[in-house]
Amino acid sequence: MSDGQEITQGAEAAAVSPGGIKARHKRFLWIVFGLAFFAAIVALVLNAFGSSITYFYSPTEVVQDKVPHGRAFRVGGMVEGGSVVRDSNGLTVYFRVTDTAETVAVVYTGILPDLFAEEKGVVAQGKLDEYGVFQATQVLAKHDENYVAPEVQAALDEAHKNRAAQTLAQ
Amino acid sequence: MIPEIGQFALVLAALLMIVQGTLPLVGASKGISAWMALSRRTAQGAFFFLSLALGCLIYSFIVNDFSVLNVANNSNTKLPVIYRIAASWGSHEGSILMWVFMLGMWSCAVSIFSKHLPEEMTARVLGVMGLVTTGLLFFMLLTSNPFDRIFPVPVEGRDLNPLLQDPGMILHPPMLYMGYVGFSVAFAFAIAALLGGRLDATWARWSRPWTTLAWCFLTVGILIGSWWAYYELGWGGWWFWDPVENASLMPWLVGTALIHSLAVTEKRGTFKVWTVLLAICTFSLSLLGTFLVRSGVLTSVHAFAVDPQRGMFILAFLALVIGGSLALFAFRAPKVGTAGTFKFVSRESALLANNVLLTVACGTVLLGTLYPLFLDALKLGKISVGPPYFEAVFVPLMAPLVFLMGIGAVARWKEATLPDLWARLRWAAVISLVAAVALPFILGRTSPTSVALLALGFAMAFWIITSALAGFFDRVKHVEGSFGEKLKRQPRSFWGMFTAHIGVAVFIIGVTAVKGFEAERDVRMMPGDSVSVGGYSFRFEGLEERRGPNYNATRGTFDLSKDGKSIRKLYPEKRIYFAHGMPMTEAAIDSGIFGDRYVSLGEPINDGQQSWSVRVYHKPFVTWIWGGCILMTLGGLLAITDRRYRVSARRDAAAPVLAPLEAVKLEKA
C-alpha cells in the first residue's frame, strides 16, 4: 500500500517537472523497485513458513501413522497416570501421552515445565524415531491449572467421539 | 454499596461520552461554538467518573469484597495488598476498565493542553475520542462488567494467578495500556484532520508530541513485559514470539513508522496521506492487540464461542472503528492532496523506506500470529508458527532498516547525492566493517553461522553509532564556539533522535551478545555439587523450606564464584501457592552490566538424595537489551520537550501550545 501511494506521489511530482520521458523513467523505476521488493518479501515469508510451521497431531493420529517422518511435529494429550519414569542419572524422563484411545511413548531430556504432571494436559514437540518413540525437544504445559490447551481438548473430544461411535456400531 | 457507586459512575461516564461523541462533532461541522466548547467539559467530567469507578474497583479488591465476582475470581484473603491492587487490572473486566480509564485520562489531557488549538480541531479530536470511549464503555457495561455481583457470596476468593503476583504486574499493564490508548490521540487527530480537511505541517506538529509520548509508554510497557518474562518464567528468554507479545509488538512497529512519517510531514509537508493511514493503522492494531489478548482468542479461537456476545461485540466494534476510519480515509484522503517532491536519493526516500520496512515487518508478524487462528477456524488443521519463522523474516527486514537509519539521519532533505553521502559516512562504514570482521574473531567464535551472525550484529550496532556520530559532527561543524556550546546549540529533538538511535545500537549489541555467547546448562544436582557455565561456577549448598504470605517455598542456596573466588549467594525458589496448589519457579539472578548469571530450580528428583534438576545460564550483555529500550524511551521524551512545541504557539496564534512538557509531568503524577 505504501509503495502504491508513494509511486503516485513520485509520479505526480515527476509529471509536473519538465521532461515527460524522464517522468516515465522515474515512474518505471519506482514500480520496478516496488515489485522487486514485494517479490522478495513474499519469497522470504513463504520460505520461512515452509521451514517453521509445526503441525499438531493426536496420539491416535500418530499410531495410525498419519504423521510426517523426519520432520518435527507436536503431539498432545494427557500424561498417562503412572507413566512418568525418570532415568536413574541425568535428566531424561520417559512418559506416555494419551488421548484416552491411543498412547504415544515420549522421551525428553531437560527440565519439565512447572505444570507438568500426570493426568494433566501436555504438548510435546519433537520427532518420531524409528522405534515409534517420540523424541521430544520441547515440552509445554500451560500457565493455569484449569486450562487445557485447545488442541489437547480437541484431541480428547475426538477420541471420545470415536469411541462412542464404535459402541453404537456394536 | 461501593461497587454500585462504581457501576453508577460508569453509566454516567458513558452518558457524558455519548454527548462528547456527538455534539462537538456536529458543532464543528455546523460552526456552533457552544456545542464545540462542550467537549472539554465532558472529557474532564468523564475522567472524574472513570477515576471514581476505577477507585471503587480497587477499593473492592483491597477490602476483598468477594460478593463482586471479579474480586472473588482474582483475589484472596492471603494475597498481599499490593497485588490486590494489581489484581484490579488482572482480569479481562478489570483490564477493560483500566483501558477506558486511560482513554479518559488522555482525553482529559488533550482537553487541558489544547487551549491554543483551533476550536473545531479540539472539538473534533475530543469528539472522535468520545466515540471510541463510548463504544468501549458499552462493551464493558453490556458484556464485561467489572462490578457484577455473585450470590451466594464465597467465603474465600480464588486468588490471583501466581504468575501475575509480581512487581511486573503493577507496572507492565498500565504502561502498555498507556501506550495502546495513547495512540488513540494520534488516531483522533488523523480523523479530525480528515473531517476538517486541514492536513498540513501544523497538524503534524500538533499530533507529534502526543504520538511520541504514547510510543514511549508502549516501549516501556513492552520492555517491562520482556524483563518480567525473563526473570519470572524461569526459561531465561527475553522474547518468545508468543502471540500475546506479538500483539504489543505490532502497534509498536507501526507506531515507530508513524513517528518517523510525522517528522517528514512536519518538516517537508509530504507523506501526509500516508501519515494519516499509519495513525489509523497504529490505533487499530492497538485495539486488535488488546482484544486478541484479553478475549482469549489467541489461546483458542473457541474462546469466541464460549462467550459469543462478547466476541460479536468486539468484532462489530473493530469493524466499525477500523472500517469506518478507513472508509473515511478513502473518501477524504484524495482531496487532501500531496505536496512536495523529493529525489530518489534523499532523506525522504530513506524515511519512506524505513516506513515500508517497519510496516512490512508488522505485516509479517500479523501473518504469523493470525495464520494459525485462520487455519483452525476454517478447520484446516492445527499448526503453530514458532520463533524460527519470525527470526527468519525479521532479521532480513531489520538489517536494511538499520542501514538506512544511518543514511537517513545524515542525508539532506529533498535531494542528496551519493558522493556526498559517501563523504559523510565513509569513516562510519569503514569502522563498522572492521568491527564486523574483527570482533567475532577477537571474541573467539569459529563456527561459520555464529561468526556470520555476530558479524552482522556488530556491523549494525557500530554502523548506527558511527553514523549517528558522523551526523552529529556534521551538524556542529559550522557552529561557532567551544565544544560544550556546540552541544548546547543542538535542539532537543536532535538529541532525542540521537539517543533513541544509540538505544537501538545498544539493543542490537545485547541481542547479538546473548545469541552468540549465552551458555545454558540443565543439570541434576544434589547439595555439594558444582556446575560451571560461561567461566562461572555455581555450587549447590543446600535447601530450606520457607513460608511466604500465600505460598510455601523450597529455597535453594547457591554459591556463585569465578576462578575460585566467591562472588555472592543466589537463592532460587520453587513456590507452591495455597489457593491453586500451583507451582511457580522464582529464578535467582546476579545481574551486571556485562552479563547475568541465572539459576532456577527445576523439580525435585525422588532419588532419596535431595537431588534437583537445576538450570543455570550465563547471559552476557542481556541487560543491554532493556537498556537499549530505556534509551529509546529517553530519546522519545527528549524529542517531546523540544522548544518548538512550546514556543511555536506563542509566536503564531494559529499554532497550538501543546505544552508537552507539562503533559509528561501530568502522566507521571
Interface residues (C-beta under 8 A of the other chain):
Chain A: M1 S2 D3 Q5 E6 T8 Q9 E12 A13 A14 V16 S17 K26 L29 F37 I41 L44 V45 N47 A48 F49 S51 S52 I53 T54 Y55 F56 R74 R86 S88 N89 G90 L91 T109 G110 I111 L112 D114 L115 K142 H143 D144 E145 Y147 P150 E151 A154
Chain B: N161 L163 G234 T270 V273 W274 L277 T299 S300 V301 H302 T338 G340 T341 F342 F344 L352 N355 V356 T359 V360 T364 L367 Y371 D376 G381 K382 I383 S384 V385 G386 P387 P388 Y389 F390 A392 V393 P396 L397 D522 V523 R524 H580 G581 M582 P583 M584 T585 G602 E603 I605 N606 D607 S613 R615
